[in-house]
Amino acid sequence: MVKIGNVNLGDFPLLLAPMEDVSDPPFRFVCKQNGADMMYTEFISSEGLIRDAAKSRMKLDIFEYERPIGIQLFGGEIDHMREAAIIAEQAQPDLIDINYGCPVKAVACKGAGAALLQDIPKMVSMTEEIVKAVKLPVTVKTRLGWDDKTKNIVDVAERLQDIGISALTIHGRTRKQMYKGPAEWDLIGAVKNNPRIKIPIFGNGDVDSPEKALEMKNRFGVDGVMIGRASIGYPWIFNEIKHFLATGEKLAAPTIEQRVENCRIHLRKSIEWKGPKLGIFEMRRHYANYFKGLDHFKDYRMRMVTLPTEEDVLAVLAEVLERYLVANFFQKQSAFEISCLEPALGVKLLNKTPFFYKPIFVKWLLPKFPGRKIRKFEAKNDTRLRSC
Ligand SMILES: Cc1cc2nc3c(=O)[nH]c(=O)nc-3n(C[C@H](O)[C@H](O)[C@H](O)COP(=O)(O)O)c2cc1C
């Protein structure tokens, strides 16, 4: 059983990674619905929190159903980070997480995020000050080191544990690597298997399938995995991994109905939290991800990312459902087989079609029988396909 302070995370928890502009409350809602065991806010600037900047403040919004949840902070000044941690604690998360991994110039060049990997004594002091300042558990998310020559995570992990952090998440890349190349898990395993280490160690980097999660669990013995990019547009990954770990079997991929429904929920939550204008605007970055892999989706996407109201987007989503539902239904039927469908087979298929989709099915089937007409369709009692 993995525990962070008093927070019980069960066996091998799956963590949703903090991701700027992605892991906001609407996205976290759909990830929680789909099995994320523990989640984090996007990183929040300590300077912004102290200035009481609206954007930073808004990121402190957390909801009861999200628990357990951590608020992640970044910054380069020890005093400001301490102050920000006290502010964040008032939002009553389950823990405070410190970001020592962000590689982007705007952060690292200001001495924050991964920059602390170049100054381990300062990282340790900053962490210690925060641990002392708050009652909540403090955790850290960081990388292997600054570059290839300074992969000092084994030593860093010991030092951070010694000053009282409650868990450590390691992204298996250096700052220099940014997001390039495959994540290296050997050093994550070395930290986890260091007999001095007692706190939970979570591995992060490139976990994008149930098989990969199982491999990382077995090969490196980590206490759980954190998932970032693979969850974007695919929150089902959490339940898929859980199911695979429990049974050894893979769940079927989400259906088009599930994709559309999830997208609708995400859009609704986005509007509820951000208001109609920003909610619709910021949702635009998600559509392509939700419908990745669908042929000829571009036209729908183009409309979804330009239409201004929720009703407009919902109407396009309804079209998407109709178009791809029918396509999916017959994806295994060759064009030849379909054109040769006998009415009797048509009736059989129609009877198997869920009630709600029968009209769509018939509308689609009609042109496949150029010599025949479907005379009547009474959805409720009579599902027979009649030819004349
Ligand atoms: C769009 C995006 C935003 C990110 N923002 C943050 C962040 O705010 N805090 C953080 O610690 N890491 C952030 N990361 C890094 C991720 O948390 C994670 O460490 C990284 O994506 C590797 O995991 P993955 O291979 O599962 O995506 C971000 C990554 C992405 C792609």
The ligand as an SDF file (V2000), in Angstrom:
LIG
                    3D

 31 33  0  0  0  0  0  0  0  0999 V2000
    2.0680   20.4110  -22.1650 C   0  0  0  0  0  0  0  0  0  0  0  0
    2.9220   19.9870  -20.9970 C   0  0  0  0  0  0  0  0  0  0  0  0
    2.9360   20.7770  -19.8590 C   0  0  0  0  0  0  0  0  0  0  0  0
    3.7090   20.3840  -18.7680 C   0  0  0  0  0  0  0  0  0  0  0  0
    3.6550   21.1220  -17.6210 N   0  0  0  0  0  0  0  0  0  0  0  0
    4.2800   20.6640  -16.4880 C   0  0  0  0  0  0  0  0  0  0  0  0
    4.0810   21.2990  -15.2270 C   0  0  0  0  0  0  0  0  0  0  0  0
    3.3350   22.2800  -15.0960 O   0  0  0  0  0  0  0  0  0  0  0  0
    4.7450   20.7780  -14.1600 N   0  0  0  0  0  0  0  0  0  0  0  0
    5.5610   19.6830  -14.2510 C   0  0  0  0  0  0  0  0  0  0  0  0
    6.1330   19.2370  -13.2590 O   0  0  0  0  0  0  0  0  0  0  0  0
    5.7580   19.0690  -15.4430 N   0  0  0  0  0  0  0  0  0  0  0  0
    5.1090   19.5150  -16.5290 C   0  0  0  0  0  0  0  0  0  0  0  0
    5.2260   18.8160  -17.7140 N   0  0  0  0  0  0  0  0  0  0  0  0
    6.0130   17.5680  -17.7300 C   0  0  0  0  0  0  0  0  0  0  0  0
    5.0860   16.3710  -17.4260 C   0  0  0  0  0  0  0  0  0  0  0  0
    4.5470   16.4650  -16.1370 O   0  0  0  0  0  0  0  0  0  0  0  0
    5.8560   15.0450  -17.5630 C   0  0  0  0  0  0  0  0  0  0  0  0
    6.9120   15.0520  -16.6580 O   0  0  0  0  0  0  0  0  0  0  0  0
    6.3990   14.8340  -18.9540 C   0  0  0  0  0  0  0  0  0  0  0  0
    5.4380   15.1340  -19.9300 O   0  0  0  0  0  0  0  0  0  0  0  0
    6.8820   13.3940  -19.1640 C   0  0  0  0  0  0  0  0  0  0  0  0
    5.8370   12.4840  -18.9390 O   0  0  0  0  0  0  0  0  0  0  0  0
    5.0150   11.7850  -20.1560 P   0  0  0  0  0  0  0  0  0  0  0  0
    6.0220   11.1150  -21.0280 O   0  0  0  0  0  0  0  0  0  0  0  0
    4.0920   10.8400  -19.4850 O   0  0  0  0  0  0  0  0  0  0  0  0
    4.3300   12.9010  -20.8790 O   0  0  0  0  0  0  0  0  0  0  0  0
    4.5050   19.2110  -18.8280 C   0  0  0  0  0  0  0  0  0  0  0  0
    4.4950   18.4540  -19.9850 C   0  0  0  0  0  0  0  0  0  0  0  0
    3.7120   18.8100  -21.0590 C   0  0  0  0  0  0  0  0  0  0  0  0
    3.6970   17.9490  -22.3000 C   0  0  0  0  0  0  0  0  0  0  0  0
  1  2  1  0
  2  3  1  0
  2 30  2  0
  3  4  2  0
  4  5  1  0
  4 28  1  0
  5  6  2  0
  6  7  1  0
  6 13  1  0
  7  8  2  0
  7  9  1  0
  9 10  1  0
 10 11  2  0
 10 12  1  0
 12 13  2  0
 13 14  1  0
 14 15  1  0
 14 28  1  0
 15 16  1  0
 16 17  1  0
 16 18  1  0
 18 19  1  0
 18 20  1  0
 20 21  1  0
 20 22  1  0
 22 23  1  0
 23 24  1  0
 24 25  2  0
 24 26  1  0
 24 27  1  0
 28 29  2  0
 29 30  1  0
 30 31  1  0
M  END
$$$$
